[in-house]
Amino acid sequence: MHNQKHRIVRPGTVLAVVDIQESLFGVLKKEVSGKLLRNVTILIKLARKLDIPILLTEQYPKGLKQTILPLKEVLGDLTPIEKTTFSCCDAPGFEKRLDELKAGSVILTGIETHVCILQTALDLLKLQYRVFVPCDAVASRWKLNWETGLRIMSESGAAVTSTEVLVFQLLQRADTEEFKHMAPALR
């Protein structure tokens, strides 16, 4: 039997948008922040179109401010899970919400790859979730930290992938209304 750790399917998948807040986003290099915003927006639109649940977290919003406006507009009235822990799994209500959604797979997006994304991924893997990390939808201030976080997650069993790989896997085919809806975002 082939290892299917890199194959994602719609049922049981949840998209987590982690800490893409004004203070954290604002210190990223422009090329990094632009790519992050584009790809997380694509994944949110895909999740909305395919009825994939979305969880939003904010790290200490009193100090780091709220989720950036362009994402808030795409997310709508989604209430963030506020946290002061680095791992989302230690935030009140995060694991409970995954249980309620009957999640089996979690797509992790956000800031910072080597801190909150990494610690969340490791905890989710320990809890037997399948973890997908699109490398172009997570970011760190420094490239070395981003690379290190991705390497550790990959070595630990997470599927380090890309936004476009996930989009095409979740869409599955080109002759659907969902594909036609998403195609312009992928150009």
Secondary structure, 3 states (H helix, E strand, C coil): CCCCCCCCCCCCEEEEEECCEHHHHCCCCHHHHHHHHHHHHHHHHHHHHHCCCEEEEEECHHHHCCECHHHHHHHCCCCCEEECCCCHHHCCCHHHHHHHCCCCEEEEEEECHHHHHHHHHHHHHHCCCEEEEEHHHEECCCHHHHHHHHHHHHHHCCEEECHHHHHHHHHCCCCCHHHHHHHHHHC
